[in-house]
């Protein structure tokens, strides 16, 4: 069964003068047409690499906290594993003011646009159910359920496809740790103008679109 793993980079704060607030917010998906085991093995190998180098690690990989060597190691391993990447880049300075206080609505909207492009470009297989595993970002049960039902209904209505959405932590599904690194690399290119990491996965990227250019 095809699987789509979803994560984001940046923040949805709109006071761009505030320290730590990003100019861009990026949602990234990793599409895997077959078994997810090769992606999970990439994460396991990176853990082993870290253990050999440092001897200790909290257990969940986060690109923002890892060393350049670890980031490059994981991103290089993703090549040749049969995955594809798509990203949508939100230019926060162009977002309508009325949406500044509707962050869950905006997040759902942006994610849906990205998924719509996946199905429109026929990146997913023609038949069968598709799993979307999203990295958990909300603790509010209502917001999580709204996110799931909204995406499932949109894909069913617009594309006549069955999408099954689940929300998990990176500890629960290792592939979410891999898409975190990919999303961080794309974010780094747009936010910091640093394409060093991006170039390692550039061949895997099917599309990256700027929303509200």
C-alpha positions in Angstrom: 0.0 0.0 0.0 1.4 3.4 -0.9 2.4 5.6 2.0 2.8 9.4 2.3 4.8 10.8 5.3 4.3 14.4 6.2 6.3 16.9 8.2 6.8 20.7 8.3 9.6 23.1 9.0 9.5 26.7 10.2 6.7 28.2 12.3 3.3 29.8 11.8 4.0 32.9 13.9 3.4 36.1 12.0 5.4 38.6 14.0 8.3 38.4 11.7 10.3 40.9 13.8 10.3 38.3 16.7 13.5 36.5 17.2 13.3 32.9 16.0 10.2 33.5 13.7 10.8 32.1 10.2 10.0 33.9 7.0 8.8 30.7 5.4 6.7 27.7 6.5 7.2 24.5 4.6 5.1 21.4 4.4 7.0 18.4 2.9 5.7 14.9 2.0 7.7 11.8 1.2 5.9 9.4 -1.0 6.8 5.7 -0.8 5.1 3.4 -3.3 6.0 0.1 -1.7 7.4 -1.1 1.6 8.6 1.6 4.0 11.3 -0.7 5.4 14.1 0.8 3.2 13.3 4.3 4.7 13.2 2.9 8.2 16.5 1.2 7.7 18.0 4.6 6.7 17.0 5.9 10.1 18.3 2.8 11.9 21.7 3.0 10.0 21.9 6.7 11.0 21.3 5.8 14.6 24.1 3.2 14.4 26.4 5.8 12.8 25.7 8.1 15.7 26.2 5.4 18.3 29.6 4.6 16.8 30.6 8.2 16.8 29.1 9.4 20.1 28.1 6.4 22.0 24.9 8.0 23.2 21.7 9.5 21.7 18.2 10.2 23.0 16.7 7.9 20.4 14.8 10.2 18.0 16.6 12.0 15.2 15.8 15.7 14.6 17.7 17.4 11.8 17.8 20.8 13.6 19.6 19.2 16.6 22.0 16.9 14.7 25.5 17.7 13.4 26.2 18.5 9.8 27.9 15.1 9.4 24.8 13.2 10.6 22.5 15.3 8.4 24.5 14.6 5.3 24.8 10.9 6.2 21.0 10.4 6.4 20.2 12.5 3.4 22.7 10.6 1.2 21.2 7.3 2.4 17.8 8.4 1.1 19.0 8.3 -2.5 18.1 5.1 -4.2 15.4 4.1 -1.7 12.5 4.6 -4.1 11.0 7.6 -2.4 9.9 10.9 -3.9 9.5 14.3 -2.2 7.2 17.3 -2.7 7.0 20.5 -0.8 4.9 23.6 -0.6 6.5 26.8 0.7 4.4 29.4 2.4 5.6 32.9 2.2 4.3 34.1 5.5 4.6 37.8 4.6 1.9 37.3 1.9 -0.6 35.5 4.0 -3.9 37.4 4.5 -4.1 39.0 7.9 -7.4 37.3 8.7 -5.6 34.0 8.6 -2.9 35.0 11.1 -5.1 33.9 14.0 -6.5 30.8 12.3 -3.3 28.7 12.3 -5.0 25.3 12.2 -7.2 26.3 9.3 -4.2 27.7 7.4 -2.2 24.5 8.1 -5.0 22.3 6.9 -5.4 24.5 3.8 -1.7 24.4 2.9 -1.5 20.7 3.4 -4.5 20.0 1.3 -3.1 22.1 -1.6 0.1 19.9 -1.4 -1.9 16.7 -1.4 -4.1 17.9 -4.3 -0.9 18.4 -6.4 0.3 14.9 -5.6 -2.9 13.4 -6.8 -3.2 15.8 -9.8 0.3 14.8 -11.0 -0.5 11.1 -10.5 2.4 10.5 -8.3 0.4 8.0 -6.3 -0.7 4.7 -7.8 -4.0 4.5 -9.6 -5.8 2.1 -7.4 -6.1 1.2 -3.7 -6.1 3.0 -0.4 -3.3 5.3 0.5 -1.9 5.9 4.0 -0.9 9.4 5.1 1.2 9.4 8.2 1.6 12.9 9.6 4.0 13.9 12.2 2.2 15.0 15.4 2.2 18.7 15.9 -1.0 19.3 18.0 -1.9 17.9 21.4 -5.5 19.0 20.9 -7.6 15.9 20.0 -10.3 18.0 18.3 -7.8 19.7 16.0 -6.2 16.4 15.1 -9.5 14.9 14.2 -10.5 17.9 12.2 -7.2 17.6 10.3 -7.8 14.0 9.5 -11.4 14.3 8.4 -10.8 17.4 6.4 -8.0 15.8 4.3 -9.8 12.5 3.9 -13.0 14.2 2.7 -11.2 16.6 0.3 -9.3 13.8 -1.4 -12.4 11.6 -1.6 -14.5 14.4 -3.1 -11.9 15.9 -5.5 -10.0 12.7 -6.6 -12.3 9.8 -5.7 -9.5 8.2 -3.8 -9.5 6.6 -0.3 -7.0 8.4 1.9 -6.4 7.1 5.4 -4.8 9.7 7.7 -3.0 8.9 10.9 -1.1 11.1 13.2 2.0 9.6 14.8 5.2 10.8 16.6 8.6 10.3 15.0 9.3 7.8 17.7 6.3 5.7 16.6 7.3 5.7 12.9 10.9 6.0 11.9 10.1 7.2 8.4 8.9 10.5 10.0 12.4 11.1 11.1 13.6 10.8 7.5 11.1 13.2 6.2 12.0 15.6 9.0 15.6 15.8 7.6 14.3 16.3 4.0 12.0 19.0 5.1 14.7 20.7 7.0 17.0 20.6 4.0 14.4 22.3 1.8 13.6 24.8 4.5 17.3 25.6 4.9 17.6 26.4 1.2 14.7 28.9 1.3 15.1 30.4 4.7 18.9 30.6 4.9 19.9 30.5 1.2 22.0 27.4 2.1 21.5 24.7 -0.6 24.3 22.4 0.6 21.9 19.8 2.1 19.2 20.4 -0.5 21.5 19.3 -3.2 21.9 15.9 -1.6 18.2 15.1 -2.2 17.5 17.4 -5.2 17.0 14.4 -7.5 14.2 13.1 -5.2 12.2 16.3 -5.4 9.3 16.0 -7.8 8.0 19.5 -7.1 8.4 22.4 -4.7 5.9 25.2 -5.1 5.8 28.7 -3.6 2.4 29.6 -2.2 1.6 33.3 -2.1 4.8 34.3 -4.0 
